[in-house]
C-alpha cells in the first residue's frame, strides 16, 4: 500500500472496509481496466459496486488505482459523479477494490437502448445538463477525464453520473486500442497522433458532443461501422453523425460546436452549460438525408478532402432583402472575401469541378440545417455556379431564401428544382411554405398535399398544411392535420401553439388554453405564443391573465404588431381606452392594413364618441375584409349614432346574413328600427337577441324602451327592472325606467331614477 493511501486511511480521509463485510459478489461488468462486481455491504447497508483493477507484468495497476482514488476523493461529493465510499483489499491476493455507488439503471448505452422511446426532449436536455454538470466539476478541479463515452456514464434513478475518470491518462500506450468501440468518442487529434497528442479539457468537450448526439438518437455514434480503422479514418477526415429529425436546433448547434475538429474552436464546459440553460426547444431540425452514408463509404487512398473548412464566416454579411434581379450578384460579390477562406486540400489527383460543387452543396446544406442562412447562401450559390442545374442545391438555396424572408427568390429556385425533380417531398414542402408566407393559400395547399402523398407522416409538413387550412378558415381540416402532426411529434411547441390558435377560432377556449400552456412549458419565452394565450384569456374574460401574458410578450419583442393589437383589445375590454388607443396606434403604424386592429381602434373611437374617426377605421377595415360580420355590425351601430339610419340598416342586415344569431347585431338593428319608429321590427330583433342572451342588461333596457314607446308600460317596467337587477348602475336603464314611471304617473319613483341616472352620468364625466 502506498504511503499516500496509508496516511489517507489513518486520518480517515478514506474508509478501509473489511473484505469480509461484503456478501453475494456478482460480476456486473468488465472493461479494459478491470472488473466491476456488485455485492451487499453490511457497513453501508445496501448493494454497492466493487471495482478491481487487472494486474499486469509491469505492476502499474496499484498506481493506477491510487491515481483514480486521488481524483475521485476530490469530486465524489458532486451529484453527477459516482459516489466513492472507500476501498477494500483481498488479503489472499492483495488485490485492491474501490467501493462505489451501484447505479440501478446501468450505463447510458443500455439505458437508452431500453428506455429511449419514453424520453421526451425535456428529459433529454436534463440528462445533458447532468453530464455537463459532472464534467464542470472535473474541469474546475483540473481533472481531465480523457475517456468519456456512453459506458462511463451511469444512470441511477434517472440521474446521470460520471465514472472511471483519470484512468486513460496513466494507461495511454502506443496503439489506438480503445475497448467497446469507444474510438467514436475520442478526439480526432488524438486518433491522428496518439503517441504525441496530449488530451486536455477540449478532448472531453469533443466526447461530450458525441454523448449529446447519442441522447438525441438513442444509439451509439457510428454504430454501423464494423471496422474501427475505417471509422477512425472517417472521423479524422471530419465526418460526423447526421443530426436527428426533431432535435431542437439550439441543442444541435451545441453538440456540433463541441465536436469541432479544431480543439481551439470548441466551447468550454461553462459555455455549454450556459447555452443549455438558455436554449429554446424550437425551432427543431428537420432535413433530408443529404450527407454521405459513412457506414458504406470508403475514401480513395489518394484523395483527402479537408472538411474542416471554416464555416464561421462573418455573419454580418449584407444580404439585402430587396428582391430585384441584381441583388443575388451583389450578395455574392459582398461575400467573396469570406468565401475565399474555403480550402479544398488534395493529395494526388486534382478534384474535379463536380466534386467541388458537391462539397460546396453539402456545406451549404449543413449550414442551412444549422440555421446559418447567410453562410448557406454563399456555399450554395458557388455550388450552383459550377453546377447550375443541381436540383438539391437549388432546393436548399430556395429553402434558404425562404428562411431569410426572400420569397420571390425562393420561388424561382424551388420552381427550377421541381422542373428537374418534380417529386421531391422536401422541395414541394418548401415551396408550399413559401406560398403560405406569400398568402397564396391554394397553391400552398397543392404543394403540401403532393409532398404528403410522397411522405404522409412528415410532422412538419402536416403542421404547415394545418396552418394553411387555418388561414383559409377551414378549421376542422386544420385541426385534423395538427392532431396528426402532434401524434408524430408531441412536444413540438410551434405545432401546439398553432393548434391552440385553431381551437380559439373554433371557440374551444379551454382546449386552446391547454395547448398554449403546454407549448409555453416547452418554450416559455415565445413571444408569439404568449400573445396568443393572452388573446385566449381575453376571450375567456380573464383580463388580468391576458394582460400579464401580453405584457411579457411585449417585453420580449416590443415591436410585435399583433401583440400590441391584442393588448389594445384587452385594455379596451377593461375600459382603459387611452392605453388601448396607444397600443393600437403603435400596432397600426407597423402594420397599417391589419383589419382586426383597425376594427378595434374603430371600436375605441366609438366608445370615446369620436364617431367620424371610428367610421374611418371601420371603412378601411371592411375594405380589407368586407365580410367581417362583427365590423359590419359595429359600423352599423356607428352610422346610427350619427343618424344615418339607412346606412346603419344596410350594414346590420349584411352582418346578420353572415351571422344570423349574433345577439349584439340583433340588438343593434333592433335599436336602429326603434330610431326609425319601426317598433314591431325592433321588438322582433330584441326578442330574438334575448332568446340567445337572456340576461343581457343592455338588451333588456332597450326592449323596455321599445315597449315604452309602444305604450306597453307594464312590459317596459318588467324589462327595465330585470335589467337593473343585473346592472344596478346602468344610467341609461335608470333613465328609461324613470321615463316609464313618469308615463305611469308614478312621479316619485320617476324622480328617484332620473336623479340617480344624472348622478351616474356626472360621475362618468368627472372620470
PEBEL-V356104 format. One record per pair of residues at least 24 apart in sequence whose C-alpha atoms are under 8 Angstrom apart, sorted by the first residue. I is the first residue (numbers start at 1). J is the second residue. D is the distance in whole Angstrom. If there is no record, write none. Layout:
BEGIN
{{I | J | D} {I | J | D}}
END
This chain:
BEGIN
{{2 | 66 | 8} {5 | 66 | 7} {14 | 85 | 8} {14 | 86 | 5} {14 | 87 | 7} {15 | 85 | 7} {15 | 86 | 5} {15 | 87 | 6} {16 | 86 | 6} {16 | 87 | 5} {16 | 88 | 6} {17 | 86 | 7} {17 | 87 | 6} {17 | 88 | 5} {18 | 88 | 6} {18 | 89 | 8} {19 | 88 | 6} {19 | 89 | 6} {19 | 90 | 6} {19 | 91 | 8} {31 | 179 | 7} {32 | 178 | 8} {32 | 179 | 6} {33 | 167 | 8} {38 | 102 | 7} {47 | 102 | 7} {48 | 99 | 7} {48 | 100 | 6} {48 | 101 | 5} {48 | 102 | 5} {49 | 98 | 8} {49 | 99 | 6} {49 | 100 | 5} {49 | 101 | 6} {49 | 102 | 5} {50 | 97 | 6} {50 | 98 | 6} {50 | 99 | 5} {50 | 100 | 6} {51 | 97 | 5} {51 | 98 | 5} {51 | 99 | 7} {51 | 100 | 8} {52 | 95 | 7} {52 | 96 | 6} {52 | 97 | 5} {52 | 98 | 7} {53 | 95 | 8} {53 | 96 | 7} {53 | 97 | 7} {62 | 96 | 7} {64 | 167 | 7} {64 | 170 | 7} {64 | 171 | 8} {65 | 96 | 8} {67 | 166 | 7} {67 | 167 | 8} {68 | 164 | 8} {68 | 165 | 7} {68 | 166 | 6} {68 | 167 | 6} {69 | 98 | 8} {71 | 143 | 7} {71 | 165 | 8} {71 | 166 | 7} {72 | 165 | 8} {74 | 141 | 8} {75 | 137 | 7} {75 | 138 | 7} {75 | 141 | 8} {78 | 134 | 7} {78 | 137 | 7} {79 | 134 | 8} {79 | 161 | 7} {80 | 130 | 6} {80 | 131 | 7} {80 | 133 | 7} {80 | 134 | 5} {80 | 159 | 7} {80 | 160 | 6} {80 | 161 | 4} {80 | 162 | 6} {81 | 134 | 6} {81 | 161 | 5} {81 | 162 | 5} {81 | 163 | 6} {82 | 154 | 8} {82 | 161 | 5} {82 | 162 | 6} {82 | 163 | 6} {102 | 156 | 8} {103 | 154 | 6} {103 | 155 | 6} {103 | 156 | 5} {103 | 157 | 8} {104 | 155 | 7} {104 | 156 | 5} {104 | 157 | 7} {105 | 154 | 7} {105 | 155 | 5} {105 | 156 | 5} {105 | 157 | 7} {105 | 158 | 7} {106 | 154 | 6} {106 | 155 | 6} {106 | 156 | 7} {107 | 150 | 7} {107 | 151 | 5} {107 | 152 | 7} {107 | 153 | 6} {107 | 154 | 4} {107 | 155 | 6} {108 | 150 | 5} {108 | 151 | 6} {108 | 152 | 8} {108 | 153 | 5} {108 | 154 | 6} {108 | 155 | 6} {108 | 160 | 8} {109 | 150 | 5} {109 | 151 | 6} {109 | 219 | 7} {109 | 220 | 7} {111 | 155 | 7} {112 | 215 | 8} {112 | 218 | 5} {112 | 219 | 7} {113 | 218 | 6} {113 | 219 | 7} {116 | 218 | 6} {120 | 491 | 7} {121 | 491 | 7} {122 | 522 | 8} {124 | 215 | 6} {124 | 216 | 7} {125 | 276 | 7} {127 | 159 | 7} {127 | 160 | 6} {127 | 215 | 8} {128 | 212 | 6} {128 | 215 | 8} {129 | 273 | 7} {129 | 276 | 7} {130 | 159 | 7} {130 | 160 | 6} {130 | 161 | 7} {131 | 160 | 6} {131 | 161 | 7} {131 | 162 | 7} {132 | 208 | 8} {132 | 269 | 7} {132 | 272 | 8} {132 | 273 | 6} {133 | 273 | 7} {134 | 161 | 7} {134 | 162 | 6} {135 | 162 | 8} {135 | 269 | 7} {136 | 269 | 6} {136 | 270 | 7} {139 | 201 | 7} {139 | 269 | 8} {144 | 200 | 6} {144 | 201 | 6} {144 | 204 | 7} {145 | 201 | 8} {145 | 204 | 7} {146 | 199 | 6} {146 | 200 | 7} {146 | 201 | 8} {146 | 203 | 7} {146 | 204 | 6} {147 | 186 | 7} {147 | 204 | 8} {148 | 185 | 7} {148 | 204 | 7} {148 | 207 | 6} {148 | 208 | 7} {149 | 182 | 6} {149 | 185 | 6} {149 | 207 | 7} {149 | 211 | 7} {150 | 211 | 7} {150 | 220 | 8} {181 | 228 | 7} {183 | 228 | 7} {183 | 232 | 7} {184 | 210 | 8} {184 | 221 | 6} {184 | 222 | 7} {184 | 231 | 8} {184 | 232 | 7} {184 | 235 | 8} {185 | 210 | 6} {185 | 211 | 8} {185 | 221 | 8} {188 | 232 | 8} {188 | 235 | 6} {188 | 236 | 5} {188 | 261 | 7} {189 | 236 | 7} {189 | 261 | 8} {191 | 232 | 7} {191 | 236 | 7} {192 | 236 | 6} {202 | 263 | 6} {202 | 264 | 8} {202 | 266 | 7} {202 | 267 | 8} {202 | 268 | 7} {203 | 263 | 7} {205 | 258 | 6} {205 | 259 | 7} {205 | 266 | 7} {205 | 267 | 7} {205 | 268 | 7} {205 | 269 | 7} {206 | 258 | 5} {206 | 259 | 4} {206 | 260 | 7} {206 | 266 | 8} {207 | 259 | 7} {208 | 255 | 8} {208 | 258 | 7} {208 | 259 | 8} {209 | 254 | 7} {209 | 255 | 4} {209 | 256 | 7} {209 | 257 | 8} {209 | 258 | 5} {209 | 259 | 5} {210 | 255 | 7} {210 | 259 | 7} {212 | 255 | 6} {213 | 241 | 8} {213 | 243 | 7} {213 | 252 | 8} {213 | 255 | 7} {216 | 244 | 7} {216 | 247 | 7} {217 | 244 | 6} {222 | 295 | 7} {224 | 295 | 6} {225 | 294 | 8} {225 | 295 | 5} {230 | 298 | 7} {234 | 294 | 7} {237 | 304 | 7} {237 | 305 | 7} {237 | 306 | 7} {237 | 307 | 6} {237 | 308 | 8} {238 | 306 | 8} {238 | 307 | 5} {238 | 308 | 6} {239 | 294 | 8} {239 | 307 | 8} {242 | 289 | 8} {242 | 291 | 7} {243 | 285 | 8} {244 | 285 | 7} {244 | 286 | 8} {245 | 284 | 8} {245 | 285 | 5} {245 | 286 | 5} {245 | 287 | 7} {246 | 284 | 5} {246 | 285 | 5} {246 | 286 | 6} {246 | 489 | 8} {247 | 284 | 5} {247 | 285 | 5} {247 | 286 | 8} {248 | 280 | 7} {248 | 281 | 5} {248 | 282 | 6} {248 | 283 | 6} {248 | 284 | 4} {248 | 285 | 6} {249 | 281 | 8} {249 | 282 | 7} {249 | 283 | 6} {249 | 284 | 5} {249 | 285 | 5} {249 | 370 | 7} {249 | 371 | 8} {250 | 279 | 6} {250 | 280 | 6} {250 | 281 | 7} {250 | 282 | 8} {250 | 283 | 8} {251 | 276 | 7} {251 | 279 | 7} {252 | 285 | 8} {252 | 370 | 8} {253 | 370 | 6} {261 | 308 | 6} {262 | 308 | 8} {280 | 523 | 6} {281 | 493 | 7} {281 | 522 | 6} {281 | 523 | 6} {282 | 492 | 7} {282 | 493 | 7} {282 | 494 | 7} {282 | 523 | 7} {283 | 494 | 8} {284 | 492 | 8} {285 | 369 | 7} {285 | 370 | 8} {286 | 369 | 7} {286 | 460 | 8} {287 | 369 | 7} {287 | 426 | 8} {288 | 426 | 7} {290 | 362 | 7} {290 | 365 | 8} {291 | 362 | 7} {302 | 347 | 6} {302 | 348 | 5} {302 | 349 | 7} {303 | 346 | 6} {303 | 347 | 5} {303 | 348 | 6} {303 | 349 | 7} {304 | 345 | 7} {304 | 346 | 6} {304 | 347 | 6} {305 | 344 | 6} {305 | 345 | 6} {305 | 346 | 6} {306 | 343 | 7} {306 | 344 | 6} {306 | 345 | 5} {309 | 341 | 8} {309 | 342 | 6} {309 | 343 | 6} {309 | 344 | 8} {310 | 341 | 7} {310 | 342 | 7} {311 | 367 | 8} {311 | 375 | 7} {313 | 338 | 6} {313 | 339 | 8} {313 | 375 | 7} {314 | 338 | 7} {315 | 374 | 6} {315 | 375 | 7} {317 | 374 | 7} {319 | 374 | 7} {321 | 404 | 8} {321 | 405 | 7} {321 | 406 | 6} {322 | 406 | 8} {323 | 406 | 7} {323 | 408 | 7} {323 | 409 | 7} {332 | 378 | 7} {332 | 381 | 8} {335 | 378 | 7} {339 | 378 | 7} {339 | 379 | 8} {353 | 386 | 7} {354 | 386 | 7} {354 | 387 | 7} {356 | 383 | 7} {357 | 382 | 8} {357 | 383 | 4} {357 | 384 | 7} {357 | 386 | 6} {357 | 387 | 6} {358 | 383 | 7} {361 | 393 | 6} {364 | 396 | 8} {365 | 393 | 8} {365 | 396 | 6} {368 | 396 | 7} {368 | 400 | 6} {373 | 400 | 6} {373 | 403 | 7} {373 | 404 | 7} {376 | 400 | 7} {377 | 401 | 8} {389 | 417 | 8} {389 | 420 | 8} {390 | 417 | 8} {391 | 416 | 8} {391 | 417 | 5} {391 | 418 | 7} {391 | 420 | 6} {391 | 421 | 7} {392 | 417 | 7} {395 | 427 | 6} {396 | 427 | 8} {398 | 430 | 8} {399 | 427 | 8} {399 | 430 | 6} {399 | 431 | 8} {402 | 430 | 8} {402 | 434 | 6} {407 | 434 | 6} {407 | 437 | 8} {407 | 438 | 7} {410 | 434 | 7} {423 | 451 | 8} {423 | 454 | 8} {424 | 451 | 7} {425 | 450 | 8} {425 | 451 | 4} {425 | 452 | 7} {425 | 454 | 6} {425 | 455 | 7} {426 | 451 | 7} {429 | 461 | 6} {433 | 464 | 7} {436 | 468 | 6} {441 | 468 | 6} {441 | 471 | 8} {441 | 472 | 7} {444 | 468 | 7} {445 | 469 | 8} {457 | 485 | 8} {457 | 488 | 8} {458 | 485 | 7} {459 | 484 | 7} {459 | 485 | 4} {459 | 486 | 7} {459 | 488 | 6} {459 | 489 | 6} {460 | 485 | 7} {463 | 495 | 6} {467 | 498 | 7} {470 | 502 | 7} {475 | 502 | 6} {475 | 505 | 8} {475 | 506 | 7} {478 | 502 | 7} {479 | 503 | 8} {491 | 519 | 8} {491 | 522 | 7} {492 | 519 | 8} {493 | 518 | 8} {493 | 519 | 4} {493 | 520 | 7} {493 | 522 | 6} {493 | 523 | 6} {494 | 519 | 7} {497 | 529 | 6} {497 | 532 | 8} {501 | 532 | 7} {504 | 536 | 6} {509 | 536 | 6} {509 | 539 | 8} {509 | 540 | 7} {512 | 536 | 7} {513 | 537 | 8} {525 | 553 | 8} {525 | 556 | 7} {526 | 553 | 7} {527 | 552 | 8} {527 | 553 | 4} {527 | 554 | 7} {527 | 556 | 6} {527 | 557 | 6} {528 | 553 | 7} {528 | 563 | 8} {531 | 562 | 8} {531 | 563 | 5} {531 | 566 | 7} {532 | 563 | 8} {534 | 566 | 7} {534 | 567 | 8} {535 | 566 | 6} {535 | 570 | 8} {538 | 570 | 6} {543 | 570 | 7} {543 | 573 | 8} {543 | 574 | 7} {546 | 570 | 7} {547 | 571 | 8} {559 | 587 | 8} {560 | 587 | 8} {561 | 586 | 8} {561 | 587 | 4} {561 | 588 | 7} {561 | 590 | 6} {561 | 591 | 7} {562 | 587 | 7} {565 | 597 | 6} {568 | 600 | 8} {569 | 600 | 6} {572 | 604 | 7} {577 | 604 | 6} {577 | 608 | 8} {580 | 604 | 8} {593 | 621 | 8} {593 | 624 | 7} {594 | 621 | 7} {595 | 620 | 8} {595 | 621 | 4} {595 | 622 | 7} {595 | 624 | 6} {595 | 625 | 7} {596 | 621 | 7} {599 | 631 | 6} {603 | 634 | 7} {606 | 638 | 7} {611 | 638 | 6} {611 | 641 | 8} {611 | 642 | 7} {614 | 638 | 7} {615 | 639 | 8} {627 | 655 | 8} {627 | 658 | 8} {628 | 655 | 8} {629 | 654 | 8} {629 | 655 | 4} {629 | 656 | 7} {629 | 658 | 6} {629 | 659 | 7} {630 | 655 | 7} {630 | 665 | 8} {633 | 665 | 5} {633 | 668 | 7} {636 | 668 | 8} {637 | 668 | 6} {637 | 672 | 8} {640 | 672 | 6} {645 | 672 | 6} {645 | 675 | 8} {645 | 676 | 7} {648 | 672 | 7} {661 | 689 | 8} {661 | 692 | 7} {662 | 689 | 8} {663 | 688 | 8} {663 | 689 | 4} {663 | 690 | 7} {663 | 692 | 6} {663 | 693 | 7} {664 | 689 | 7} {667 | 699 | 6} {671 | 702 | 7} {674 | 706 | 7} {679 | 706 | 7} {679 | 709 | 8} {679 | 710 | 7} {682 | 706 | 7} {683 | 707 | 8} {695 | 723 | 8} {695 | 726 | 8} {696 | 723 | 7} {697 | 722 | 8} {697 | 723 | 4} {697 | 724 | 7} {697 | 726 | 6} {697 | 727 | 6} {698 | 723 | 7} {698 | 733 | 8} {701 | 732 | 8} {701 | 733 | 5} {701 | 736 | 7} {702 | 733 | 8} {704 | 736 | 8} {705 | 736 | 6} {708 | 740 | 6} {713 | 740 | 6} {713 | 743 | 8} {713 | 744 | 7} {716 | 740 | 7} {717 | 741 | 8} {729 | 760 | 7} {730 | 757 | 8} {731 | 756 | 8} {731 | 757 | 4} {731 | 758 | 7} {731 | 760 | 6} {731 | 761 | 7} {732 | 757 | 7}}
END
